[in-house]
Amino acid sequence: MDNKKVNAQTKTAYKLCRQLKSGEITPLFINKTFRIPFGEWLEAEEHPTKGYKFRPHWHCMSSTSAPHLTEKNRVWVEIEMQDYKIMERPENQGGTWYLADKVKFIRKLSDEEVISKR
């Protein structure tokens, strides 16, 4: 699959995160003990994880649709990203993914916003 690299542009995207009972959010699968802060730029890190393809980037979505993932105990977050690759996936996997080198978590989305951004 061809990945088109986009440099130095800031773009809004969405990320599905695990939400803990405390209200804190964490990544879904890779480095899932990391508590994600809002409002600061985070560089992608390398965390090889057994059972997952090695993609050392933040995985983000063009919309709030990821039919292949459950949304139970999870929340959609609006993010800004820089230095990202565009990766086209099947619609049943959410369509366009972004693999970002740098992201900033902006805010959690309400249920109404999630529906409107699909």
PETABEL-V414398 format. One record per pair of residues at least 24 apart in sequence whose C-alpha atoms are under 8 Angstrom apart, sorted by the first residue. I is the first residue (numbers start at 1). GAP is how many residues later the second one is. D is the distance in whole Angstrom. If there is no record, write none. Layout:
I GAP D
I GAP D
This chain:
1 86 7
1 87 8
2 85 7
3 82 6
3 83 5
3 84 5
3 85 8
4 81 5
4 82 5
4 83 7
5 78 7
5 79 6
5 80 4
5 81 7
6 77 6
6 78 5
6 79 6
6 80 8
7 75 7
7 76 5
7 77 7
8 74 6
8 75 6
9 72 8
9 73 6
9 74 7
10 70 6
10 71 5
10 72 5
10 73 8
11 69 5
11 70 5
11 71 7
12 66 7
12 67 6
12 68 5
12 69 6
13 47 6
13 48 6
13 49 5
13 50 7
13 65 6
13 66 5
13 67 6
13 68 7
14 46 6
14 47 5
14 48 6
14 49 6
14 50 6
14 62 7
14 63 6
14 64 5
14 65 6
15 44 7
15 45 5
15 46 6
15 49 8
15 61 6
15 62 5
15 63 7
15 64 7
16 44 8
16 48 8
16 55 8
16 58 7
16 59 6
16 60 4
16 61 6
17 57 5
17 58 5
17 59 6
17 60 7
18 55 6
18 56 4
18 57 6
19 54 6
19 55 5
19 56 6
20 53 7
36 69 8
37 68 7
38 66 7
38 67 5
38 68 6
38 69 7
39 65 6
39 66 6
39 67 6
40 64 5
40 65 7
41 61 6
41 62 6
41 63 5
41 64 8
42 60 6
42 61 5
42 62 6
43 58 6
43 59 5
43 60 7
44 56 7
44 57 5
44 58 6
44 59 8
57 42 5
57 43 5
57 44 5
58 40 8
58 41 6
58 42 5
58 43 6
58 44 7
58 45 7
59 38 7
59 39 6
59 40 5
59 41 7
60 37 6
60 38 5
60 39 6
60 40 7
61 33 7
61 35 6
61 36 5
61 37 6
62 33 8
62 34 6
62 35 6
62 36 7
63 31 8
63 54 6
63 55 5
64 50 6
64 51 7
64 53 6
64 54 5
65 29 5
65 53 6
66 26 7
66 27 6
66 28 4
67 25 6
67 26 6
67 27 6
68 24 6
68 25 5
68 26 8
75 33 7
75 34 7
76 32 6
76 33 6
76 38 7
77 28 7
77 29 7
77 30 6
77 31 4
77 32 6
78 27 6
78 28 6
78 29 5
78 30 6
78 31 7
79 24 7
79 25 6
79 26 4
79 27 5
79 28 7
80 24 5
80 25 7
80 26 7
